[in-house]
């Protein structure tokens, strides 16, 4: 009586690597972030930058390149927790440097020569729902004023606490704070999407300054 022996074993089949939806979304997000960087980088390159500004842009480009490399390595199994933590830090650095790029492109800030370390510190520690609209630095960095807006007043103490972690902010403190609802802009009334008369915008404006800087001095830079 003949017997048939099945020599096929599914174990020996080449297994396909299937990435989760979350992994694919993360990869897509990184591609979009890289695309945004390219546009920002090209814009900054054509703007006639100072030495410090070119340094910040170069650091931003290097950070995104490193983030792309780490993302590719993190996606390759087995998962490396230490590598994923390094990737998270690098991507956070990329985000902060993109914020710096936005500051550098704003004509409101004028010359930024010699202030790249402060720009990095200010941008890196900004919490969500808070943003800067101006700043001023004088007295070799001992006099600092920040001007901005926030959707939540409790974010301002958090921002100040975060800034104290930055090396460039060591030994510096803020002693004056002004916070108020923005005054209605009559020029905006009647435009589509403008707030109705008598209603304030959903954010608060703030002025934060050291003891040697007059309140409301933010918006430029003094040497």
N, C-alpha and C positions, 0 to 999 in steps of 0.2 A: 504493500500500500504506500503510495507516494505521499510526501508531505511538502507543503509550501512554507518557506521561511521568508518572513518579511524583513528585508534588510534596511528598510526606510525608517529613520528615526528623526522626528521633528526637531530634536535637540540640536542636530547638526546643521539645521537651516540657519542662514545668516539673518540675524534679528535686525529689524528696522528700528532706528532710533526715533521715537515719537516724543516730541516736545509738548509740554502742556500749553494750554491756551494762555496762561499767565506768562509763561516764558516767552511765547511768541509776541505777546503784547509788549513785554519789556524790551524785546529786541526792536520792535517797530518804533517804540518811543525813543530809543536811542538813535535810530536812524533819523527821526524827525528832529531830535535835538541837534544832531550833527548838521542837518540841513539848515537849521536856524543859525547855527554857529557860522557856517560858510557865508551866509548872507550878512551877518553882523561883522564878521572878519573883513569881508570885502568892503563894506561900508566904512569901517574904521580905517582901513588901509588907504582909502581915497580921501580922507578928511584932513590930511596934513597934521599928523600927530606929533606930540612932544616925545622926548625920550622915555619918560615914565609911562606914557600912554602906550607906546609901542611895546614896552616891556610887559605891561598888563595883557595886551592882545596876544603876544607870543606865549605867555603863560596860559592863557585861555585855550589857545590852539593845542598846546602840549597836554593840557588836562583832558580835553575831549579825546585826543588820540589815545591817551592812557585808558580812559574810560571804555573806549571801543575795544581795546585789547583785553582788558579785564572782563568785559562782558562776554567776549568770545570764549575766554578760558573758563568762566563760571558756568557757561552753558554746557561745556563738555563734561560728561559724567566721569567719575563720581563727583558729587557736589563738594565743594571746598568752602567750609564756613568762613575760614580766615580770609579767603580770596573774596568772598561775597561781602564781608565787612569792609575790606579795602575798596571794593567797587562802590559800595554805598557812600563812603567818604569822598571818593573821587568824583562821583556824580553830584554830590552836594557842593563840592568845590566848583564844578563846572557851572552849576546853577548860580552860585554867588558871583562868579566871574562874568556870567552873562548879564547880571544886574549891574556890575561895574561897567560893562560895555555900554549899557543903556545910559548910565550916568555920564560917561565920557562923550556920548553923542549929544547930550543936552547942552544947548548954547547957554543955558542959565548959569552954568557952573564956570564958564570962562576957562582960564588957564589952570591946568591941574598939575603942572610941573612940581615935583617934590612931594606930592600928596598921595602917591599910589598906595602906600602902606595904610593910610587912613581910609582910602576908598575901599580897599580889600576888607578892612575891619568893619566898616559901616555896612557894606553889602552882605558880608558873610553872616552877620548876626541878625539880620532883619527877619522878624517873624511874619507869618502870613497875615494879611489884612492890615499891614502897616507899611508905609512907604515914605521915602524922603523926597522933599521938593527943593531943598537947599541946605547949604552948610557953609560955615566960615571957620577958618583956622588962623590963629595969630599967636604971637609970642612964643615962637619955637614949639608950637603944639600945646602950649599950656592954656591957651584960650580957645575954646571950641564952642560953637553954637550949631545946633541942628534944627531944621525946620521940616515939618512933614504933616502927614495926615494919617488917621487911623480909624478903623471901623469900631474898634473896641478900646476904650480908655485903659483897661487893665493890661494891654499889651505894651504900653510905654515903660512901666517899671521892669517888665520882663526884658525888653530891649536894652535898657540901661544895664541890667544885671549881666546880660550876655556880652555887652561891650567890654565889661571889666575883665573878661577872660583873654582879651586880645593883648598881645605884648605891647603894641604901640599905644594902648590906652592905660598901661600900668602907671599908677601915681596920678592919674587924672580923674576928676570927678565933676559932676554937674550939680549946681546948687540952686538954679533958677528954672522954674517950669511955668509956662503959660499954656492953657488949653481952653479953646473956645469953639463954638459953632461958627462955621464960615459965614461971612456976610453975604446976603443974596446979591448976585451979579445982575444988575438991571439990564445989561447988554444981552444976557442970555434969555431973558424973559420973552416968551412968544415963540421961541425956537422949538421944533419938534423934540420931545423927550425932556424938555426942561422942567424943573420942578415948578409946581403951581405957586403963585404968589403967596407969601406967608409961610411956606414950608422950607425948612432948611435941608441941605444935602444930608445924606445918611452917614456922614463922617465928621470927625472933629479935627481941627487944625491944632498943631502944637508947636511951641518954641521951647527948646531945651538948651541951656547954656551954662558954661562954667562961671565962676564968680567974677572973672575979669572981662567977660564978654557981655555987652549990653543985650538985653532981651530983644528978639526980633532982628538980630544982626545976620542971621543966616541968609544964604542966597548967593554968596560969592566966597572968595578966598583972599585972605590978607597975608602978606609976608612980612 
